[in-house]
Amino acid sequence: MYKISKEFHFSASHQLHQMPEGHPCKRLHGHNYIIVATLESPVLDKFGFVLDYHELDPIKKYIDNELDHRHLNDIFPVPPTAEYMSEFLYEKFKKDIPQLKSISVSETPKTNATYEG
């Protein structure tokens, strides 16, 4: 199995209203997010790729236009946790990128949430 990945970056704010009083994530705060799209395929295309990285431009455009420097509570239909965001982004792009295996979302250098379909 061949695997490739591409990393995308953006900055945004969010608030996790579902958290108990006093929890720091309940307060308005922001992160410098890192999104990693991982693709896999048992075969390579005629160019020797799982997929040309250029074909992932729709993910970058969505992140740049819809998520970067936004308040994520206004974007996502669910609480904007890293877990929900990874699932949302995976489902958004899977039909157009069949090789998509997973989406990972990091809020900090030490945290990561991954959704695999």
C-alpha positions as CSV (number, residue, x, y, z in Angstrom):
1,M,0.0,0.0,0.0
2,Y,1.3,3.4,-0.9
3,K,0.6,6.4,1.4
4,I,1.1,10.1,1.0
5,S,0.2,13.1,3.1
6,K,0.0,16.8,2.8
7,E,-0.1,19.4,5.6
8,F,-2.2,22.5,5.6
9,H,-2.1,25.4,8.2
10,F,-4.6,28.0,9.4
11,S,-5.4,30.1,12.4
12,A,-8.9,30.4,13.9
13,S,-10.8,30.8,17.2
14,H,-13.4,28.6,18.8
15,Q,-15.3,28.1,22.0
16,L,-16.4,24.7,23.3
17,H,-19.7,25.7,25.0
18,Q,-20.4,22.1,26.0
19,M,-17.5,22.1,28.5
20,P,-18.2,22.6,32.3
21,E,-17.8,26.0,33.9
22,G,-14.2,26.9,34.6
23,H,-12.8,24.7,31.8
24,P,-10.3,26.7,29.7
25,C,-11.8,25.4,26.4
26,K,-15.2,26.9,27.3
27,R,-13.6,30.4,27.0
28,L,-13.1,32.0,23.6
29,H,-9.6,31.0,22.4
30,G,-7.7,30.3,19.3
31,H,-5.2,27.9,17.8
32,N,-2.7,27.6,14.9
33,Y,-4.2,24.5,13.4
34,I,-2.5,21.9,11.3
35,I,-4.6,19.6,9.0
36,V,-3.0,16.5,7.5
37,A,-4.7,14.7,4.7
38,T,-3.4,11.2,4.2
39,L,-4.1,9.3,1.0
40,E,-3.5,5.6,0.2
41,S,-3.6,3.4,-2.8
42,P,-2.4,-0.1,-3.7
43,V,-1.3,1.1,-7.1
44,L,0.2,4.2,-8.6
45,D,-1.2,6.2,-11.5
46,K,0.5,6.5,-14.8
47,F,2.8,9.3,-13.4
48,G,3.9,7.2,-10.5
49,F,1.8,9.0,-7.9
50,V,-0.9,8.0,-5.4
51,L,-2.3,11.4,-6.5
52,D,-0.6,14.5,-7.8
53,Y,-0.4,16.8,-4.8
54,H,-1.8,19.6,-7.0
55,E,-5.1,17.7,-6.9
56,L,-5.4,18.6,-3.2
57,D,-5.7,22.3,-4.0
58,P,-9.5,22.1,-3.2
59,I,-8.7,21.3,0.4
60,K,-6.3,24.3,0.6
61,K,-8.8,26.6,-1.0
62,Y,-11.5,25.5,1.4
63,I,-9.2,26.0,4.4
64,D,-8.0,29.4,3.2
65,N,-11.4,30.7,2.2
66,E,-13.7,29.2,4.9
67,L,-11.6,28.4,8.0
68,D,-8.6,30.7,8.2
69,H,-9.0,33.6,10.6
70,R,-12.6,32.7,11.3
71,H,-14.6,31.8,14.4
72,L,-15.2,28.0,13.9
73,N,-18.4,27.9,15.9
74,D,-19.9,29.9,13.0
75,I,-18.7,27.4,10.4
76,F,-19.3,23.9,11.8
77,P,-22.7,22.4,12.5
78,V,-21.3,20.6,15.6
79,P,-19.0,21.8,18.4
80,P,-15.6,22.5,16.7
81,T,-13.5,20.0,18.5
82,A,-10.5,18.5,16.6
83,E,-12.4,15.2,16.4
84,Y,-15.5,16.6,14.8
85,M,-13.5,18.8,12.5
86,S,-11.5,15.9,11.2
87,E,-14.7,13.9,10.5
88,F,-16.3,16.9,8.8
89,L,-13.3,17.6,6.6
90,Y,-13.0,13.9,5.7
91,E,-16.6,13.6,4.7
92,K,-16.4,16.9,2.7
93,F,-13.6,15.7,0.5
94,K,-13.8,11.9,0.4
95,K,-16.2,11.7,-2.6
96,D,-13.9,13.9,-4.8
97,I,-10.7,12.3,-3.5
98,P,-11.4,8.6,-3.3
99,Q,-7.8,7.8,-2.2
100,L,-8.4,9.9,1.0
101,K,-7.7,7.6,4.0
102,S,-7.8,10.1,6.9
103,I,-7.8,13.6,8.0
104,S,-5.9,14.7,11.2
105,V,-6.4,18.0,13.0
106,S,-3.8,19.3,15.4
107,E,-4.6,22.3,17.7
108,T,-1.1,22.3,19.3
109,P,2.2,20.6,18.6
110,K,1.3,18.0,21.2
111,T,-2.3,17.1,20.3
112,N,-3.8,15.4,17.3
113,A,-7.2,13.9,16.3
114,T,-7.6,11.7,13.3
115,Y,-10.8,10.5,11.5
116,E,-10.6,7.5,9.1
117,G,-13.7,6.7,7.2
